[in-house]
């Protein structure tokens, strides 16, 4: 599992790569690719914080009561209660939630 970089680390690393590229007369494709990957990181960092609260996910599940929503998802009432209070589901259930609610799996499990 890759360790995520903080926004400060991303900015610092990006600056280092810009300086490195500026010092090279003819940057190789590998260095350019590495630079482009780091330039994409801020977008990934923004996506990381774009997760939705589990309450919003649970609210989108069809049904009036928590028991009806649990039945629709084929999980226990207590599991729905845990989700309602912020606990994140495993990937398999997140995929099912994604189909029902329209949120992406990444937003649901806060990957």
C-alpha positions in Angstrom: 0.0 0.0 0.0 1.4 3.3 -1.0 1.9 6.0 1.6 -0.1 9.1 0.8 1.8 12.4 0.8 0.5 15.5 2.5 -0.2 18.6 0.5 3.0 20.2 1.8 5.0 17.2 0.8 3.5 17.2 -2.7 4.2 20.9 -3.1 7.8 20.5 -1.9 8.4 17.5 -4.2 6.8 19.3 -7.1 9.1 22.3 -6.6 12.1 19.9 -6.4 11.1 18.3 -9.7 10.7 21.7 -11.4 14.2 22.7 -10.3 15.5 19.3 -11.5 13.8 19.8 -14.9 15.1 23.3 -15.2 18.7 22.1 -14.6 18.5 19.4 -17.3 19.2 20.6 -20.9 17.4 17.7 -22.4 15.0 16.0 -20.0 14.5 12.3 -20.7 11.0 10.9 -21.1 11.3 9.1 -17.7 11.9 12.4 -15.9 9.1 14.1 -17.7 6.7 11.2 -16.9 7.7 11.4 -13.2 7.2 15.2 -13.3 3.7 14.7 -14.8 2.8 12.1 -12.2 3.7 14.5 -9.4 1.8 17.4 -11.1 -1.3 15.1 -11.0 -0.9 14.5 -7.3 -2.7 17.7 -6.1 -5.8 16.5 -8.1 -5.6 13.1 -6.3 -5.2 14.9 -3.0 -8.4 16.9 -3.7 -10.2 13.7 -4.6 -9.1 12.1 -1.4 -10.9 14.8 0.6 -14.0 14.7 -1.6 -15.5 11.7 0.2 -19.1 12.0 1.2 -20.4 11.6 4.7 -22.0 8.2 5.3 -25.2 9.9 6.5 -25.6 11.3 2.9 -25.0 7.8 1.4 -27.5 6.2 3.8 -30.1 8.9 3.0 -29.9 8.0 -0.7 -30.8 4.4 -0.1 -34.5 3.8 -1.0 -36.7 3.2 2.0 -38.4 5.2 4.7 -37.0 3.5 7.8 -33.5 2.2 8.6 -34.9 -1.3 8.6 -36.3 -0.9 5.1 -32.9 0.5 3.9 -31.1 -2.4 5.6 -33.4 -4.9 3.9 -32.7 -3.2 0.5 -29.0 -3.5 1.1 -29.2 -7.0 2.5 -27.4 -6.1 5.7 -28.4 -6.0 9.4 -30.1 -3.1 11.0 -27.0 -2.6 13.3 -24.8 -2.4 10.2 -26.9 0.4 8.8 -26.8 2.1 12.2 -23.0 2.0 12.2 -22.9 3.4 8.6 -25.3 6.2 9.7 -22.8 7.1 12.4 -19.8 7.3 10.1 -18.3 3.8 9.9 -17.2 3.0 6.3 -18.3 -0.2 4.6 -16.0 -2.8 3.1 -15.3 -2.6 -0.6 -17.8 -5.3 -1.7 -20.7 -3.5 0.1 -19.4 -0.1 -1.1 -19.7 -1.4 -4.7 -23.4 -2.3 -4.0 -23.9 1.1 -2.3 -22.4 2.8 -5.3 -24.9 1.1 -7.6 -27.8 2.2 -5.5 -26.8 5.7 -4.5 -24.8 6.9 -7.5 -21.7 7.9 -5.4 -18.4 6.4 -6.6 -16.8 3.6 -4.5 -13.9 5.8 -3.9 -16.1 8.5 -2.3 -17.9 5.9 -0.2 -14.9 4.2 1.3 -12.7 7.3 1.4 -9.8 5.7 -0.5 
